[in-house]
Amino acid sequence: MPDPVFHDVRVTKFVNHLMYDGKKNTSYRIFYSALDTVKAKMPNEELSALEIWKKALENITPQVEVKSRRVGGATFQVPTEIRADRKESISMKNLILYARKRGGKTMADKLAAEIMDAYNDQGGAFKRKEDMHRMAEANRAFAHFRF
């Protein structure tokens, strides 16, 4: 189902990842106030707050990941490409995870700060994506073990 304000399915998916104990209204309130904060703190940006959020998600979306594969007694970290739906899910979960770890007053403030960092190619979620790519690059020699 699309969300009530932007009529976007991705927003609903994000809010569902953000939700605790079935409290969807609280999650929507946190998300929308985070977008309001982003818009207030980035007034010179020509994009809307929703477009900034989408660009931030795009910036922290990993393309490859490593999976453990056991071959003849040895365990190899095999780099594999990620399916499109899993990419989206990983990026949303990472954004929420690193927003929760941040210092800040409210969850909306922490989420807004993480969105702005991801939009500017920095922050915890962006670093996580870079680490995933670096790990896959380091283990590129084992790509022929893909299953």
Salt bridges, closest charged atoms under 4 A:
ASP8 OD2 - LYS54 NZ 2.87
GLU65 OE1 - ARG86 NH2 2.97
ASP85 OD1 - ARG83 NE 3.28
GLU88 OE2 - ARG10 NE 3.06
GLU88 OE1 - LYS13 NZ 3.12
GLU114 OE1 - ARG102 NH1 2.68
ASP117 OD2 - ARG102 NH2 2.98
ASP131 OD2 - LYS127 NZ 3.54
ASP131 OD1 - ARG134 NH1 2.82
GLU137 OE2 - ARG140 NH1 2.88
